[in-house]
Structure formats: structure tokens, C-alpha cells
């Protein structure tokens, strides 16, 4: 499990910007390395909209509210690596909310290299 905080900045109460230096999967949707705007879509079940800022390609990811953990000094993304070539996004913790994302087999192959990153802040 790896956590990524570097390059993750809150743009507003509803949108985060994250620079992810490797290809990854979120709820079975593969995404290439890049900078993403991650925003919530109002819905009874949390929906997260990922937009690649370079390509403008968008993906909607189903999530669930996570039980609150102690407040961390910065928002962060948590990735898990299973016995496959894919790194999967499993949690997003923002300053005022936290989401869990189910891990599913990715629907396509990822491009790039998987990296294990840890960071304690910006």
C-alpha cells in the first residue's frame, strides 16, 4: 500500500488536483499517469469525476464514504498493489471527507511503470 500526497492540492471544497506519476486503476477503470482534477458529483451514493487535465478525458468512479480517520495535515490518495501489474486507487482522503473505492480487475492494460510512493506532507 502506498500513499501519495505530493502534488495533491485542494482547488475548492469539492475538487482536488493530483499529479499521479504512474498508470493506475480506479474501480476497474484504467487511467494513464497525469494530472487529474477529482471532483464529487452530488448523488446519494458518492460519485467521483476524474478528469485528466492534459487530455480532458473524463471517468466516473463509484465510491463510498469511508469512516473518518484522524485528520491528516494534507489530502492524500492511497494505492494498493495486488498480485497483478496494476496499482489500484483504494482511498481518497480530503480535508473534509474520505472515500473508499472498490478494487476490481482493470478493464484494460496500463501504460507506464508502477511506483510505490510514500509522503508525510507537501
C-alpha positions as CSV (number, residue, x, y, z in Angstrom):
1,X,0.0,0.0,0.0
2,X,1.3,3.4,-0.9
3,X,0.1,6.9,-0.1
4,X,0.6,9.9,-2.4
5,X,0.3,13.4,-1.0
6,X,2.9,15.3,-3.1
7,X,1.2,17.2,-6.0
8,X,-2.3,16.8,-4.4
9,X,-3.9,20.2,-3.7
10,X,-7.4,21.2,-2.9
11,X,-8.8,23.6,-5.6
12,X,-12.1,24.1,-3.8
13,X,-14.2,22.3,-1.2
14,X,-15.3,19.9,-3.9
15,X,-12.3,19.5,-6.2
16,X,-8.8,18.2,-5.7
17,X,-5.9,18.3,-8.2
18,X,-3.5,15.3,-8.1
19,X,-0.4,14.6,-10.2
20,X,-0.1,10.8,-10.4
21,X,3.3,9.8,-11.9
22,X,2.2,6.2,-12.9
23,X,-0.7,4.5,-14.6
24,X,-3.4,3.3,-12.2
25,X,-6.9,1.8,-11.9
26,X,-9.9,3.1,-10.0
27,X,-12.9,0.9,-9.7
28,X,-11.8,-1.1,-12.7
29,X,-11.2,1.9,-14.9
30,X,-7.6,2.3,-16.1
31,X,-6.1,5.7,-16.3
32,X,-2.6,6.8,-17.5
33,X,-0.2,8.9,-15.5
34,X,-1.0,12.5,-15.4
35,X,-2.6,15.4,-13.5
36,X,-6.2,14.9,-12.6
37,X,-9.0,17.1,-11.3
38,X,-11.0,14.9,-8.9
39,X,-14.4,16.2,-8.0
40,X,-17.6,14.9,-6.4
41,X,-20.9,14.6,-8.2
42,X,-23.9,15.2,-6.0
43,X,-25.6,11.9,-5.6
44,X,-26.8,9.7,-2.6
45,X,-24.0,7.3,-3.5
46,X,-20.7,9.1,-3.9
47,X,-19.6,9.5,-7.4
48,X,-16.1,10.9,-8.2
49,X,-15.3,12.5,-11.5
50,X,-11.7,12.1,-12.7
51,X,-10.6,14.5,-15.5
52,X,-7.2,14.2,-17.0
53,X,-6.1,17.8,-17.3
54,X,-3.9,17.2,-20.3
55,X,-6.2,15.1,-22.4
56,X,-9.6,16.2,-20.9
57,X,-10.7,12.6,-20.8
58,X,-13.2,12.0,-18.0
59,X,-14.2,8.9,-16.0
60,X,-16.9,8.5,-13.3
61,X,-15.9,6.3,-10.4
62,X,-18.3,4.8,-7.8
63,X,-17.1,5.2,-4.3
64,X,-18.4,5.0,-0.7
65,X,-17.9,7.3,2.3
66,X,-15.1,6.0,4.5
67,X,-15.3,6.0,8.2
68,X,-13.5,9.1,9.3
69,X,-9.9,8.7,10.3
70,X,-7.9,11.3,12.3
71,X,-7.4,14.4,10.3
72,X,-4.2,14.4,8.4
73,X,-2.3,17.6,7.5
74,X,-2.8,17.2,3.8
75,X,-5.2,15.4,1.4
76,X,-3.9,12.2,0.1
77,X,-4.6,9.2,-2.2
78,X,-3.9,5.6,-1.2
79,X,-2.9,3.0,-3.8
80,X,-2.8,-0.8,-3.3
81,X,-1.0,-3.3,-5.4
82,X,-2.4,-6.8,-5.7
83,X,-0.8,-9.8,-7.4
84,X,-1.0,-8.2,-10.8
85,X,0.6,-5.4,-12.8
86,X,-2.0,-2.9,-11.7
87,X,-1.8,-0.3,-9.0
88,X,-5.3,0.4,-7.8
89,X,-6.6,3.6,-6.1
90,X,-8.3,2.4,-2.9
91,X,-8.9,5.6,-0.8
92,X,-9.1,9.4,-1.2
93,X,-8.9,11.4,2.0
94,X,-9.6,15.1,1.5
95,X,-9.5,17.7,4.2
96,X,-13.2,17.4,5.0
97,X,-14.2,13.9,3.6
98,X,-12.9,10.5,2.9
99,X,-13.8,7.9,0.2
100,X,-13.2,4.2,-0.3
101,X,-13.0,2.8,-3.8
102,X,-13.7,-0.8,-4.5
103,X,-10.9,-2.6,-6.2
104,X,-11.8,-4.5,-9.4
105,X,-9.8,-6.1,-12.1
106,X,-8.9,-3.4,-14.6
107,X,-10.6,-3.4,-17.9
108,X,-7.5,-2.7,-19.9
109,X,-3.8,-2.7,-19.7
110,X,-2.0,0.2,-18.1
111,X,0.9,2.1,-19.8
112,X,3.8,3.1,-17.7
113,X,5.6,1.9,-14.6
114,X,4.1,1.2,-11.2
115,X,5.8,3.0,-8.3
116,X,5.5,2.7,-4.6
117,X,5.4,6.2,-3.1
118,X,5.1,7.5,0.5
119,X,4.9,11.0,1.7
120,X,4.1,12.6,5.0
121,X,3.1,16.0,3.6
122,X,3.6,18.5,0.9
